[in-house]
Amino acid sequence: MRGDSVERTAVVVYHSSPLPEPGSGDAGGMTVYVRAVATALADRGVKTDIFTRATSEVPAVVEWYPGVRVISIEAGPLEPIAKEEHRRYIPEFAAGIRAFAMAEGILYDIVHSHYWQSGVAAMELARAWSVSHVHSHHTLGKVKNSYLAPGDEPEPQSRLDGEDDVIRSADVLVASTDDEWRHLACLYLADHDKLKTIHPGVDRALFHPGDRGSDRVRLGLGDEAVLLYVGRIQRLKGIDLAISAFAELVPALDRDVRFVIVGGASGPYGEIELERLKELASRLGVASKVRFEGPQPHEKLPTYYRAADAVLVCSHSESFGLAALEAHACGTPVVGTPVGGLSYIVADGASGFLSESRDPTEFAGRLKTLLSDDDLRRDFGVCAVERAATFSWATTASEFHELYDRLLGEGLAEACTC
Ligand code: UDP
């Protein structure tokens, strides 16, 4: 109920339910983010209702965590739909949320949307409920288009227009990094007073260093060198560069080496990309050394991170890069491109290596340096844990809590003092 302190928020994740396990389809970093922030806010006494479009007959209301409900609203067919079909059901979706709130007699204090389509739905909710609208983009169409992987589909104008609408209308735009802040300010000309940077976190109770040897045994790995990729399989993720670098590394290293790839196909071209990567590994003669594990339960990922000597993140662009942060929290160095949050997470030359160049030979060189030197790897691992220790979901949630309270009490200008 609208007092001085926020009690209940409506979170909108229109196209991507937080219920499925992350790692394939639409479920990835944003799923982990929305779950973690809602849980940490609930621990602070703030209740969250997460609204998503119903894609199956799952119960309409799921109590996901004490104080966190996931509410599936019927809008359009009860099945997954193509990306370009989503926009037409937004009005029905927003109307369904309003009807739900009215039927339950709930007054939300804040509406917080994730990704641009949710932002469009939330614009209407914020108006109808006379509450502040906080929006997190996670990815931006113009940024994706500027760093498009060869052969990847550009984001359509309808998305760019929708993002513009949300950027003009929302009260606060939350960026995960200062880079995203700059993208919003420079590419989208967002009002600086609306922009606030809040870093995502990591669950350090789950992701922490441990006994690498027993983790390897659990995964059927021995004492060979092990490289790891964790994330959805999409062209944007640059896994082709990782495989090409790996193929150059194999003959250059005087020990055996494996590349373990965790995650499933995502997006309309995900399956095609998965096949393309398998073909690439065969063509480069390393198929027998590359293990495609498919999506893995989030709780099992520490085992993978700890078993690995290095995690590869070669994305063309990233919203933040939670996999890199989780790897560091487990004490594993990261070799990757300086995209999204990676330059905040990875200390280049101290907890991993970051390279602007997308040259496989350069990546193979960095990997060889790391995999050939036990002391260097150990030092990088220690630094990685120190870096990760500066991030936590509790901190992220407390910054959101403060932002929401300020919006409720003092209004926009105060809310956005960064
Ligand atoms: N993930 C998972 N299981 C998998 C693959 C990935 O739980 O099989 C999780 C991973 O732990 C990370 C998230 O999915 O938290 C991916 O987030 P990231 O920011 O790296 O990439 P995004 O999905 O945002 O592109």
Boltz pocket constraint, residues with backbone or C-beta under 6 A from the ligand:
constraints:
  - pocket:
      binder: B
      contacts: [[A, 21], [A, 22], [A, 23], [A, 24], [A, 27], [A, 28], [A, 29], [A, 30], [A, 32], [A, 230], [A, 231], [A, 232], [A, 262], [A, 263], [A, 264], [A, 294], [A, 295], [A, 296], [A, 297], [A, 298], [A, 299], [A, 301], [A, 319], [A, 320], [A, 321], [A, 322], [A, 323], [A, 324], [A, 326]]
      max_distance: 6.0
